[in-house]
Structures are given as C-alpha cells and as structure tokens.
Amino acid sequence: MDLIRIILAILLPPLGVFLQVGIGAQFWINILLTLLGYIPGIVHAVWIIARR
C-alpha cells in the first residue's frame, strides 16, 4: 500500500499525504509547499509516507 501512496505522492503530492494522514496540519503544509514548488511538495509527501 505504501508503494501506491508514494506513486500518488509523486503525481499529486497532497493526495499522497491525504491518504496517509487525512486532513490535518501536514496536509495543509504539503499544499503550501506544492504551490511554492512542485519538488518540495513531492519531497515532503514522500517523507511523510516513509516516516509512518
């Protein structure tokens, strides 16, 4: 299941975070990072998924 989340995190970073933690602080941080730059959003999403 983590592999699917990581693939989704690469395509749509907020979706990968949402599937892992739901709507919370990490989700909103990831949306902000994705808006500021796509790569920081991906890195944050993969880090969130790998950490849990």
Kinemage of the C-alpha trace (Angstrom):
@kinemage 1
@onewidth
@group {chain A} dominant
@subgroup {mainchain}
@vectorlist {calphas} color= white
{ca met a 1} P 0.000 0.000 0.000
{ca asp a 2} L 2.897 2.366 0.673
{ca leu a 3} L 4.099 1.909 -2.889
{ca ile a 4} L 0.763 3.161 -4.218
{ca arg a 5} L 0.900 6.143 -1.851
{ca ile a 6} L 4.422 7.012 -2.982
{ca ile a 7} L 3.404 6.845 -6.649
{ca leu a 8} L 0.421 9.094 -5.905
{ca ala a 9} L 2.700 11.421 -3.934
{ca ile a 10} L 4.911 11.828 -6.979
{ca leu a 11} L 1.946 12.564 -9.242
{ca leu a 12} L -0.135 14.620 -6.772
{ca pro a 13} L 1.730 15.253 -3.506
{ca pro a 14} L -1.278 16.432 -1.432
{ca leu a 15} L -3.223 13.301 -2.371
{ca gly a 16} L -0.466 11.045 -1.059
{ca val a 17} L -0.349 12.975 2.218
{ca phe a 18} L -4.137 12.954 2.498
{ca leu a 19} L -4.259 9.175 2.110
{ca gln a 20} L -1.604 8.796 4.804
{ca val a 21} L -2.681 11.302 7.486
{ca gly a 22} L -6.018 12.781 6.402
{ca ile a 23} L -6.815 16.482 6.556
{ca gly a 24} L -4.542 17.921 9.186
{ca ala a 25} L -1.559 20.189 9.582
{ca gln a 26} L 0.715 18.037 7.392
{ca phe a 27} L -1.845 18.099 4.580
{ca trp a 28} L -2.032 21.902 4.577
{ca ile a 29} L 1.751 22.234 4.811
{ca asn a 30} L 2.047 19.971 1.793
{ca ile a 31} L -0.447 22.023 -0.208
{ca leu a 32} L 1.557 25.165 0.608
{ca leu a 33} L 4.845 23.501 -0.369
{ca thr a 34} L 3.317 22.188 -3.601
{ca leu a 35} L 2.094 25.658 -4.507
{ca leu a 36} L 5.516 27.139 -3.780
{ca gly a 37} L 7.264 24.477 -5.835
{ca tyr a 38} L 6.329 21.042 -7.053
{ca ile a 39} L 9.569 19.355 -5.927
{ca pro a 40} L 9.340 20.484 -2.260
{ca gly a 41} L 5.791 19.128 -2.196
{ca ile a 42} L 6.970 15.759 -3.502
{ca val a 43} L 9.849 15.569 -1.016
{ca his a 44} L 7.559 16.417 1.892
{ca ala a 45} L 4.917 13.903 0.783
{ca val a 46} L 7.400 11.055 0.377
{ca trp a 47} L 8.953 11.922 3.735
{ca ile a 48} L 5.536 11.823 5.446
{ca ile a 49} L 4.699 8.465 3.858
{ca ala a 50} L 8.089 6.920 4.643
{ca arg a 51} L 8.068 8.180 8.219
{ca arg a 52} L 4.820 6.423 9.175
